[in-house]
């Protein structure tokens, strides 16, 4: 009996201890070190040029929303250097093979801006996905901005190919590329209703090429994109918007990229040379075309300016010429040099300013 009483007393004491412990408030979590927001994130804020004191978020985000499976999503971030030292991108790391970017080689001077273009290929995932770019700026002061892009790749609508890539096209040439859009969802009357007009050098034609019928459902469309012959030289980075009758996902976007090459382009197209009398200054100039060519001559050289033509005589899409300035007396002069090639209508003008000093 005495042993039984002892066991009961031990049990009651243990119960009392357990209840008292459960009633105690939990201990506060250990303090976590504060995370430092990269100052390079400020470069990507859209209004940072006019509001430089605003705090940068820990992550710069862009959501493409719901997109058809296979869409190559494209977004241009505007980068603004708000500091008093030149900055440039020195490294970019990607968190997923579905991500890519267009290298930005420009050095941003103070208050300068540029575009940093990123892509997310929804053909490489299904459903919701969010991934990071890590963009490091330098070289004197180094900081890594964090960009997070996200999209929901829906499988009931697909785009093939995911974007229109025109490549490099000679100016004045019309080129065409088609994109197929398929709907395989349950809405039997799903339709693409129109192409939203855009201010771009493209002709866009929408055609319904297949429909599953009232029982099976489904639909297929073809989008024909044609570059206009009067498109100006330069880079094309546009977005075609299509309207659907689906109120939950009313828009489909198709990206268009390419480059319109002038018949003949001179880089740089303006040169300034300065030299002392009795000395010389030189500069190399590149002449570029959409197809191989030869430089046959340069007209207008005078005032101490001479031109060295490409050697070898082979036709190439890029040729180099060298300008040389040897002043005979002090003074300034301006010349318009005409570069002639064997291309039909293929000539270009190079502006040259020179100054001879004592």
C-alpha positions as CSV (number, residue, x, y, z in Angstrom):
1,X,0.0,0.0,0.0
2,X,2.8,2.4,1.0
3,X,4.5,1.7,-2.4
4,X,1.3,2.4,-4.3
5,X,0.8,5.7,-2.6
6,X,4.4,6.6,-3.5
7,X,3.7,5.9,-7.2
8,X,0.5,8.0,-7.2
9,X,2.5,10.9,-5.6
10,X,5.1,10.7,-8.3
11,X,2.5,10.6,-11.1
12,X,0.7,13.7,-9.7
13,X,3.9,15.6,-9.4
14,X,4.9,14.8,-12.9
15,X,1.4,15.8,-14.2
16,X,1.6,19.1,-12.3
17,X,5.1,19.8,-13.7
18,X,3.8,19.0,-17.2
19,X,0.8,21.3,-17.0
20,X,2.9,24.2,-15.6
21,X,5.4,23.8,-18.4
22,X,2.7,23.9,-21.1
23,X,1.3,27.1,-19.7
24,X,4.6,29.0,-20.0
25,X,4.8,31.3,-23.0
26,X,7.1,30.1,-25.8
27,X,10.5,31.6,-25.9
28,X,11.0,34.4,-28.5
29,X,12.8,33.4,-31.7
30,X,16.5,34.3,-32.0
31,X,16.9,37.6,-33.8
32,X,17.8,37.2,-37.5
33,X,20.4,39.4,-39.1
34,X,18.9,42.1,-41.3
35,X,19.2,41.5,-45.0
36,X,20.9,44.2,-47.0
37,X,19.1,45.3,-50.1
38,X,21.5,45.6,-53.1
39,X,21.9,49.2,-54.0
40,X,22.1,48.1,-57.7
41,X,18.3,47.3,-57.4
42,X,17.7,51.0,-57.6
43,X,19.0,51.1,-61.2
44,X,15.8,49.2,-62.3
45,X,13.2,51.3,-60.6
46,X,11.1,53.0,-63.4
47,X,11.1,56.5,-61.8
48,X,14.4,56.5,-60.1
49,X,15.7,59.3,-62.3
50,X,13.2,61.7,-60.7
51,X,12.9,60.2,-57.3
52,X,16.4,59.1,-56.2
53,X,15.7,58.9,-52.5
54,X,13.1,56.1,-52.7
55,X,14.1,52.8,-51.1
56,X,14.7,49.9,-53.4
57,X,12.8,46.6,-52.8
58,X,14.8,43.5,-52.0
59,X,13.8,42.0,-55.4
60,X,12.8,43.7,-58.7
61,X,9.9,41.7,-60.1
62,X,8.1,41.3,-63.4
63,X,5.1,38.9,-63.9
64,X,4.3,37.9,-67.4
65,X,1.0,36.4,-66.2
66,X,-0.7,33.5,-67.8
67,X,0.9,32.7,-71.2
68,X,0.3,30.0,-73.8
69,X,2.7,27.1,-73.5
70,X,5.7,27.7,-75.7
71,X,5.6,31.5,-75.6
72,X,8.9,33.2,-75.5
73,X,8.2,36.0,-73.0
74,X,10.2,39.2,-73.4
75,X,10.6,42.2,-71.1
76,X,12.8,45.3,-71.3
77,X,14.0,46.7,-68.0
78,X,15.1,50.3,-68.1
79,X,18.5,50.7,-66.3
80,X,19.4,54.2,-65.0
81,X,22.8,55.1,-63.5
82,X,21.9,57.5,-60.6
83,X,25.5,57.7,-59.3
84,X,28.4,60.0,-60.2
85,X,30.7,57.2,-61.5
86,X,30.4,55.2,-64.7
87,X,28.7,51.8,-64.3
88,X,28.3,48.7,-66.5
89,X,27.1,45.1,-66.2
90,X,30.0,42.9,-65.6
91,X,28.2,39.6,-65.0
92,X,24.8,38.0,-65.3
93,X,23.8,34.7,-63.7
94,X,20.5,32.9,-64.4
95,X,18.5,30.7,-62.1
96,X,17.0,28.5,-64.8
97,X,17.7,27.3,-68.3
98,X,14.3,28.9,-69.3
99,X,15.9,32.3,-68.8
100,X,18.1,34.3,-71.2
101,X,19.0,37.9,-71.8
102,X,20.5,40.3,-74.4
103,X,24.0,41.4,-73.3
104,X,24.2,45.1,-72.4
105,X,27.7,46.2,-73.3
106,X,27.0,49.9,-72.9
107,X,28.9,51.8,-70.2
108,X,26.4,53.9,-68.3
109,X,27.7,57.4,-67.6
110,X,26.1,59.3,-64.7
111,X,22.4,59.9,-65.4
112,X,22.6,57.7,-68.5
113,X,20.0,55.0,-69.3
114,X,19.9,51.8,-71.3
115,X,17.6,48.8,-71.8
116,X,18.3,45.3,-70.4
117,X,16.1,42.8,-72.2
118,X,15.3,39.4,-70.6
119,X,13.4,36.4,-71.9
120,X,11.6,33.5,-70.3
121,X,10.8,30.4,-72.4
122,X,7.5,28.9,-71.3
123,X,8.1,25.9,-73.5
124,X,10.5,24.7,-70.7
125,X,8.0,24.5,-67.9
126,X,4.3,23.9,-67.2
127,X,2.3,25.8,-64.6
128,X,3.6,28.6,-62.4
129,X,7.3,29.4,-62.3
130,X,9.4,32.2,-60.8
131,X,13.1,32.5,-61.4
132,X,15.9,35.0,-60.7
133,X,18.5,36.9,-62.7
134,X,21.5,38.1,-60.7
135,X,22.9,41.2,-62.5
136,X,26.3,42.5,-61.2
137,X,27.4,46.0,-61.8
138,X,30.9,47.4,-61.5
139,X,33.8,47.6,-61.9
140,X,34.8,50.2,-59.4
141,X,31.9,49.8,-57.0
142,X,30.2,46.3,-57.2
143,X,26.7,45.4,-56.4
144,X,24.4,42.6,-57.7
145,X,20.8,43.4,-58.5
146,X,18.2,40.6,-58.1
147,X,15.5,40.4,-60.8
148,X,12.6,37.9,-60.5
149,X,10.5,37.1,-63.5
150,X,7.5,34.8,-63.3
151,X,4.9,33.3,-65.6
152,X,2.1,30.6,-65.6
153,X,2.6,28.4,-68.7
154,X,-0.9,27.1,-69.5
155,X,-1.2,23.9,-71.5
156,X,-4.7,24.5,-73.0
157,X,-3.2,27.1,-75.4
158,X,0.2,26.7,-77.1
159,X,2.3,28.8,-79.5
160,X,4.7,27.4,-82.0
161,X,7.3,28.8,-82.5
162,X,7.3,30.8,-79.3
163,X,8.2,34.1,-81.1
164,X,8.9,35.5,-84.6
165,X,12.7,35.7,-85.2
166,X,13.3,37.5,-88.5
167,X,17.1,37.5,-88.2
168,X,19.1,40.1,-90.2
169,X,17.2,41.4,-93.2
170,X,18.5,43.8,-95.9
171,X,16.6,47.1,-96.0
172,X,13.8,47.1,-98.5
173,X,13.2,43.3,-98.3
174,X,9.9,41.8,-97.3
175,X,10.2,38.6,-95.2
176,X,7.4,36.5,-93.7
177,X,7.2,34.1,-90.8
178,X,4.2,32.2,-89.5
179,X,3.2,31.2,-85.9
180,X,0.6,28.5,-85.0
181,X,-1.6,28.9,-82.0
182,X,-3.6,25.9,-80.8
183,X,-6.4,25.8,-78.2
184,X,-7.2,22.4,-76.7
185,X,-9.4,23.4,-73.8
186,X,-13.0,22.6,-73.0
187,X,-14.6,25.8,-74.3
188,X,-16.0,24.8,-77.7
189,X,-16.5,28.4,-79.0
190,X,-13.0,29.7,-78.0
191,X,-11.7,32.2,-80.6
192,X,-9.0,34.7,-81.4
193,X,-11.2,37.6,-82.4
194,X,-8.7,40.2,-83.7
195,X,-5.2,41.6,-83.9
196,X,-4.7,44.7,-81.9
197,X,-3.2,47.5,-84.1
198,X,0.3,48.4,-83.3
199,X,2.8,51.1,-84.3
200,X,5.4,48.7,-85.9
201,X,6.7,48.0,-89.4
202,X,4.8,44.7,-89.7
203,X,1.8,43.4,-91.5
204,X,-0.1,40.8,-89.4
205,X,-2.7,38.5,-90.8
206,X,-4.9,36.2,-88.7
207,X,-6.4,33.0,-90.1
208,X,-8.4,30.2,-88.5
209,X,-7.1,27.0,-90.0
210,X,-8.9,24.3,-87.9
211,X,-11.7,23.7,-85.4
212,X,-12.6,20.6,-83.6
213,X,-16.4,20.9,-84.0
214,X,-19.3,21.2,-81.5
215,X,-18.4,18.0,-79.7
216,X,-14.7,17.7,-79.6
217,X,-13.8,21.4,-79.3
218,X,-10.4,22.9,-79.9
219,X,-9.2,25.4,-82.5
220,X,-6.1,26.3,-84.4
221,X,-5.0,29.6,-85.8
222,X,-2.1,30.8,-88.0
223,X,-0.5,34.3,-87.6
224,X,1.4,35.5,-90.6
225,X,3.9,38.3,-89.8
226,X,5.5,40.2,-92.7
227,X,8.2,42.8,-92.4
228,X,7.3,45.9,-94.4
229,X,9.7,46.9,-97.2
230,X,9.9,50.5,-95.9
231,X,11.1,49.4,-92.4
232,X,13.9,51.7,-91.2
233,X,17.4,50.3,-90.5
234,X,17.9,49.2,-86.9
235,X,16.8,46.6,-84.4
236,X,13.3,45.3,-84.2
237,X,11.9,44.3,-80.9
238,X,8.1,44.4,-81.0
239,X,5.1,42.6,-79.5
240,X,1.9,41.6,-81.4
241,X,-1.2,41.4,-79.2
242,X,-4.1,39.2,-80.1
243,X,-7.6,39.4,-78.5
244,X,-9.6,36.3,-77.5
245,X,-13.1,35.8,-76.3
246,X,-11.9,34.2,-73.1
247,X,-12.7,36.7,-70.3
248,X,-10.2,35.1,-67.9
249,X,-7.3,35.3,-70.4
250,X,-8.3,37.9,-73.0
251,X,-4.9,38.6,-74.6
252,X,-2.1,36.6,-76.2
253,X,1.3,38.2,-76.9
254,X,3.7,37.2,-79.6
255,X,7.2,38.7,-79.7
256,X,9.0,39.8,-82.9
257,X,12.7,40.3,-83.1
258,X,15.1,41.1,-86.0
259,X,17.5,43.5,-87.5
260,X,17.0,45.6,-90.6
261,X,20.4,46.2,-92.2
262,X,21.0,49.3,-94.3
263,X,22.4,48.6,-97.8
264,X,25.6,50.2,-96.6
265,X,26.4,51.3,-93.1
266,X,29.5,53.2,-91.9
267,X,30.7,52.9,-88.3
268,X,31.3,55.5,-87.1
269,X,29.6,57.8,-89.6
270,X,31.4,60.9,-88.4
271,X,35.2,61.1,-87.6
272,X,37.3,63.9,-86.1
273,X,41.1,63.8,-86.5
274,X,43.6,66.2,-84.9
275,X,47.4,66.3,-85.5
276,X,50.3,68.6,-85.3
277,X,51.9,69.9,-88.5
278,X,54.5,67.3,-89.5
279,X,52.8,64.5,-87.6
280,X,49.8,62.3,-88.5
281,X,46.6,60.8,-87.0
282,X,44.7,57.7,-88.2
283,X,41.4,56.1,-87.5
284,X,39.9,52.8,-88.8
285,X,36.3,52.9,-90.1
286,X,34.1,49.8,-90.7
287,X,31.8,49.6,-93.7
288,X,29.0,47.0,-93.3
289,X,26.3,45.6,-95.6
290,X,23.8,42.7,-95.5
291,X,25.7,40.7,-98.0
292,X,29.4,40.4,-99.1
293,X,30.8,43.4,-101.1
294,X,34.0,45.2,-102.2
295,X,35.0,48.8,-101.6
296,X,36.0,50.1,-105.0
297,X,37.0,53.7,-104.1
298,X,36.5,56.7,-101.9
299,X,35.9,60.2,-103.3
300,X,36.4,63.6,-101.7
301,X,39.7,63.1,-99.8
302,X,41.7,66.4,-99.6
303,X,43.1,68.8,-97.0
304,X,45.7,66.4,-95.9
305,X,43.3,63.4,-95.7
306,X,44.1,60.1,-97.4
307,X,42.3,56.8,-97.4
308,X,43.7,53.3,-97.3
309,X,41.3,50.8,-98.9
310,X,40.9,47.1,-97.8
311,X,43.6,44.8,-98.9
312,X,43.1,41.3,-100.4
313,X,40.2,42.2,-102.6
314,X,37.8,39.6,-101.2
315,X,34.1,40.3,-100.9
316,X,33.0,40.4,-97.3
317,X,29.9,41.7,-95.4
318,X,32.2,43.9,-93.3
319,X,35.2,45.9,-94.8
320,X,37.6,48.2,-93.0
321,X,39.2,51.4,-94.4
322,X,41.8,53.6,-92.7
323,X,41.7,57.4,-92.7
324,X,45.0,59.2,-92.3
325,X,45.4,62.9,-91.6
326,X,48.8,64.7,-92.2
327,X,48.3,68.5,-91.9
328,X,50.7,70.7,-93.9
329,X,49.6,73.8,-92.1
330,X,47.5,74.8,-89.0
331,X,43.7,75.1,-89.5
332,X,40.5,73.2,-89.7
333,X,38.5,71.6,-92.5
334,X,35.4,69.5,-93.0
335,X,35.0,66.9,-95.9
336,X,32.3,64.6,-97.0
337,X,33.8,61.3,-98.2
338,X,31.8,59.1,-100.5
339,X,32.6,55.4,-100.1
340,X,31.8,53.5,-103.3
341,X,31.2,49.7,-103.5
342,X,30.3,47.1,-106.1
343,X,26.8,46.8,-104.6
344,X,23.9,48.2,-106.7
345,X,23.2,51.6,-105.3
346,X,25.8,50.8,-102.6
347,X,27.5,54.0,-101.6
348,X,27.7,55.8,-98.3
349,X,28.8,59.2,-97.0
350,X,31.4,59.6,-94.2
351,X,31.7,63.0,-92.5
352,X,35.3,63.9,-91.6
353,X,36.5,66.9,-89.6
354,X,40.2,67.6,-89.2
355,X,42.3,70.1,-87.4
356,X,46.0,70.8,-87.8
357,X,47.8,72.4,-84.9
358,X,51.3,73.9,-84.3
